[in-house]
């Protein structure tokens, strides 16, 4: 039997996935079924692009539902460790400065299921997060990036 992958996420991240799953099951699924019905009425299915598009969307929706159900079933909620307030951990925000004189940047380290770099949430599987995890405020860390290694100093952990 295959081992299921664990999906690390915050309570908010799990709730967001549950909300998306509910929407797909209750609304989107019905919309797609209705589109398929309408497209069938256009005649010959072998040359019916509306039917093909609706079937493709149905496959996408069903695939996403299965993916979300798996992620929710295997969710591991991130609990903040209050004993180590100064240590970079999953679920915490970290502010660092690129050395020698770069700007400050802040990211929250989350599980891959809820990573969104545009919202300042990076995956714990990313090279940046892997480099920062376990380090404390004041430490200098070498972070491997696609553009080469950078040195950063951890300024704050929240």
Secondary structure as the mmCIF struct_conf table of DSSP 4:
data_model
#
loop_
_struct_conf.conf_type_id
_struct_conf.id
_struct_conf.beg_label_comp_id
_struct_conf.beg_label_asym_id
_struct_conf.beg_label_seq_id
_struct_conf.end_label_comp_id
_struct_conf.end_label_asym_id
_struct_conf.end_label_seq_id
HELX_LH_PP_P HELX_LH_PP_P1 UNK A 2 UNK A 6
STRN STRN1 UNK A 7 UNK A 9
HELX_RH_AL_P HELX_RH_AL_P1 UNK A 11 UNK A 23
HELX_RH_PI_P HELX_RH_PI_P1 UNK A 24 UNK A 28
HELX_RH_AL_P HELX_RH_AL_P2 UNK A 29 UNK A 40
TURN_TY1_P TURN_TY1_P1 UNK A 41 UNK A 42
BEND BEND1 UNK A 43 UNK A 43
HELX_RH_3T_P HELX_RH_3T_P1 UNK A 45 UNK A 47
HELX_RH_AL_P HELX_RH_AL_P3 UNK A 49 UNK A 73
TURN_TY1_P TURN_TY1_P2 UNK A 74 UNK A 74
STRN STRN2 UNK A 75 UNK A 77
TURN_TY1_P TURN_TY1_P3 UNK A 82 UNK A 83
TURN_TY1_P TURN_TY1_P4 UNK A 85 UNK A 86
STRN STRN3 UNK A 87 UNK A 87
TURN_TY1_P TURN_TY1_P5 UNK A 90 UNK A 91
STRN STRN4 UNK A 93 UNK A 98
TURN_TY1_P TURN_TY1_P6 UNK A 99 UNK A 101
HELX_LH_PP_P HELX_LH_PP_P2 UNK A 102 UNK A 103
STRN STRN5 UNK A 104 UNK A 110
HELX_RH_3T_P HELX_RH_3T_P2 UNK A 112 UNK A 114
STRN STRN6 UNK A 116 UNK A 116
HELX_RH_3T_P HELX_RH_3T_P3 UNK A 117 UNK A 119
TURN_TY1_P TURN_TY1_P7 UNK A 120 UNK A 120
STRN STRN7 UNK A 121 UNK A 123
TURN_TY1_P TURN_TY1_P8 UNK A 124 UNK A 125
BEND BEND2 UNK A 126 UNK A 126
HELX_RH_AL_P HELX_RH_AL_P4 UNK A 127 UNK A 132
TURN_TY1_P TURN_TY1_P9 UNK A 133 UNK A 134
STRN STRN8 UNK A 136 UNK A 136
TURN_TY1_P TURN_TY1_P10 UNK A 137 UNK A 138
STRN STRN9 UNK A 140 UNK A 143
TURN_TY1_P TURN_TY1_P11 UNK A 146 UNK A 147
STRN STRN10 UNK A 150 UNK A 157
#
